[in-house]
Amino acid sequence: MIDKGEMLKKVVDNVEKVIVGKREAIELALCSFLCGGHVLIEDMPGVGKTSLVSSIAKSFEMSFRRIQFTPDILPSDITGFSMYNQKEGEFEYRAGAIMSNIVLADEINRTSPKTQSALLEVMEEGQVTVDGDTYHVPKPFIVFATQNPIEYLGTYPLPEAQLDRFFMRISLGYPKACEELTMLERFGEANPIKTLESVASLKDLEELQKAAAGVYVSKDMGKYIVDIVRATRENKDIALGGSPRASLSLYKAAQAWAFYNGRDHVVPDDIIKMAAPVLEHRLVLRQEAHLRRLTTRGIIDGIVRSVRANI
């Protein structure tokens, strides 16, 4: 039987057949998978956001649906709707695009707040309510959402309540020159994603998730997590700090990173590694901080340096 750590590395290697030179981003996305957390991918167009999600879905033999968000998308397009069946003489539920293991919400900030809010219940509860009836989404269920950080015309910024439901935010960035050349050679004849084969099953993912959740976190490491998140609430440059959900997300992310690196317990480096991906999108800076050209990442790095772990 293949070792769980080897299986994780095998999944990353498989995705790298499509996504060139972005191993860290793939590893972070995989850690979110281990925690069952939703991922926000904020990056420029054409850097491989959709390919990343599709490759992960194929690697685990998971069902995958993509929703291209536009201003005219309705909540019922996501959740589904009830339609009268004349033959049966009753209303029946027609599933929406959300009924899939992995859902890619492409350019989520291009749709209206009303449609964005349709994702709230399902992201938090794993179910949708249509005409008073509740329907559960397949398990596991993970939402990947993308947005363009430089385009603002015709967009609707995600509210803090929805941002907080994303377990992690990642970015791919532009490839290096040598990586881009490799990409041209690899994609020149055919798209490798079309021939990508699965290397793990849904059952394997469930076992990996259970194993990651079993990674030991000492009281000192738990206190270290709480101290970091509480420091974001007390920082003079931050208007809105991390929520208790942020603390729990950082806890789970540290477990997943320790598990990915072959450890059965969390160490400070695991928490430090996951602090920015988990916290950055949840924080709101004060206007004065923007005027001083401070960045959320820089403030988080400063907090992590100032908070000491008791080891």
N, C-alpha and C positions, 0 to 999 in steps of 0.2 A: 504493500500500500504506500502510495506516495506521501512524503512528509508534507505537512500543512504549509510550512515555510517555503518548501520547494514549489508547492502549488502556486503560492502567491507570486513568487519570482517568475514562474512559468507564464502566468497571466500577464504580468508586466512585459515580459519578453514578447509575448504574442501581440500585444497592443502596439509595441514598438515596431512591428513590421509595417504598420500604417503611419504611426505618429513618430517622426524622426527627431531625435535629440531632445525630447521633453520627458525624460524618465521621472523627474521629480514631480511634475504635474500629474503624471499617470499614477505614481505612488500615492499622492494625496487623494486623488479621486478614488483609488482602491481602498484607502483607509476609510473614506466616507461610506463606501459600500459595506465594509466590515461593520460599521456602526449603524447601517440603515439610514444614513443621513442624506438630506437633499443638498445639491451642490449648485452654487452660482458661478458661472464662468463669465468673467468680464474681460473682454479682449477685443482687439481689432478684427475686422472682417477678414476671412480667408486664411486664418492661421490654423485651422483644423479642429474647431470646437465640435462640430457635428460628427466629424470622423472619429474623434476621441470617444464620444458617447456610443456611437454605433459599434466601434471596435470592442468596447467593454461588454456591450450587450451580446455580441457574437461570441466572445470568449467564454461567456457563462451560459450560453444557450438560452438567453432570456428574450421574452417578447419585447419589442421596441416600437414606439410610435413617436412621430415628430409632429409638433403643432407649430405652424408658422404664424406667430401672432401679428395681427394687423388691427387697425382701428375698428374694423367691422366684425371682428370675431365676437361671438356671443357666449355668455356663460354656458348655455346649453350645448354649444359645440364641444365644450370640455367635459362637462358632467354627464351629458346625455339628456334624453327627454322622453316623455310618455307619448305614445301614438295610439290612436284608436284602431284596433284590429276588427274590421267589419265581419270577417269570417268567424272569429271567436266571440265577437260581441263584447269585448272588454279592452281596456287600455293595457298596453304592454310597454316595457322599458326598452328603449333603444340606446345601447351603450355609447358613451362619448369616447373621445380619444384618450381620456385619462385611464381607461381600463387596459393597462399594460404594465409589465414589470418595470420597464424603464420608459419614462416620458421625457422627451426633449422639448422644452418650452423655448422655442427659438425667438430671440428678440422680444422677450417678455415685456419690456418697457414700451413697446409700440402699441399695446392694446390699452383699453380703458381701465380705470380703477375697478369698475364693476366686474369686468371679466377677470382681472387679476385676483380679485377677492374670491372668485370661484375656486381658486387653487388652495385657499387657506384651510378649509375644512379637511380636504383630502390629504394635504401635506401633513397636517397635524394628527388627524384621526384615522386616516387610511380608509375613508368611506365618503360617499357622496349622498346627498339627500335630494330626491327629485319627487315633487308632488307629495311630500310627506312620507315617502318610502326611502329606506336606507339601503344602499348597495355597497358592498365591500370591494375594494380594488384587489387585484392579485397580489400575492405575497411571494417574494419580497417586492416592495414598491419604492422606487426612488425617482425623484424629479431632478433633472438637470435643466437649469435655465440659463440662457445666454443674454447678454446685453452689451451694446457698444458703448464704451466709456466716453467717446468724444462727440457723439451725435445727440443733439438735444431737441432739434425741431421735430415736432410731431410725436414726441415721446412723453410718457407719463412716469416720472420717477417712482420707484417702488417705495411704498411706505415702510417706516421702521418696523411695524408689526409683521410685515411679510418678510423683510430682510432677516429678521430674527429667527424665522423658521428655516432658513438655510443653514445647514450644519457647518458649511465651509464655503469659502470663496477661493477660487483658484484662477490662475492666468497662465496662458501658454507663452505668449510673447513671440516676437519674430525669431526665426531660426538663424543660426550662424551661417556664414557663407558656405562652409563645407557641408553643413547639414542640409542647406537648401539645394546644393548640387546633388547630394545623395537622393533627396526627394524627387528631383527632376528625373534622375536615372531610374528610380524605382517606379514612378508613376508614368514614365514615358510610354510604355507599351500597354499597360493595363492598370486599373485601379486595384491595388492589393487587397482592399477591403472586401472585394467581391469573392475572393478565394480564401478569405480568412476562415479558419476552422476553430471550433470551440476546443478549449483545453480543460474546462471544468463544467460541472453541472449545477443546477439549482440546489441539489442536495449537498454538494460540496460547499457552496456558498453558505448554506445554513450551518454547516458544521464549522466553517471558518468564523462565522459571526459568533457562535456560541463560545468558541475557543478564545476569540479576542475579548469577549465580555468577561471571561474568567481570569484575565490578567490581573494580578494582585496590585492594589494601590494602597499604600500605607497611609496612616493618619497624617503623617508629616507631608506626604505628597499631596494628599487631599487639601491640607491647610495651605500648601504652596499654591495650588490652583485657586483657592478662594481668595488668598491674599492678592494674587495678580488681578483677578477680576474686580475685586473691591477697590483696588488702586485705580482702575479705570473710572470708577464712579467718583473718586475723590480728586482726580487730576483737574487742575484749574483750566486746562486747555480743552477739556472734553465736556460737552453739554449733556450728552447722554452716554452713560457707561454701559458696561456689559450687564445683562440680566442674569437671574439665576439659571435660565436656560443656557446661557453662554458658559456658565461654570460647569454644568452637566455635559455640554458638548465638548468642552476642553478635557474633561475627565475621560470621556469615551474616546476622544481622538488620541489622547496620550496612551491609553490602553492599546488601541489599534496600531499605533506607531511602534510601541514596544513589542507587540506580537509580530509585526512585520519584520522587525529586526532580530527576531529569535529570542526575546527575553520573556520570562514569565512574571515580571514585575516592572512597574513604572519607575523610571529614574528622572531627575530634573531635566536632563537633556530632551526627553520625550515631550515634556510639557513646554519647554522653551521652543522646540521645533514646531509645535502645533499652535502656539499662541497667536501668531499673526494670521494664519489661514482661518482660524476659528473666530477671532475677535474683530479683525479689521473692518469687516462690512457691517458690524453691529454698532459701531461707535459713531457718534455725531460730534464733530469738532465745533467749538465756538467760533464766531465770526472773527474774533481777534486772532485766533490761531491761524485761520486762513490768510489774514492780512500779513501775518508774520511768516507766511509760506511754510508752515509746519505741515507735516504729513501724518496721517493716521499710523502708517507703518513705523515712522520714526518715533512717534510717541509710545507706541507699544514696545518697541525695542528699548526705549529708555526706561519704561516701567519694569520690563523683565530684568534689566541690569540692576535696578534699584531694589527689587524685592529679593530677599535672600531665602533660600530653601534650608530647612533644618535637617541636615543629613549627618 
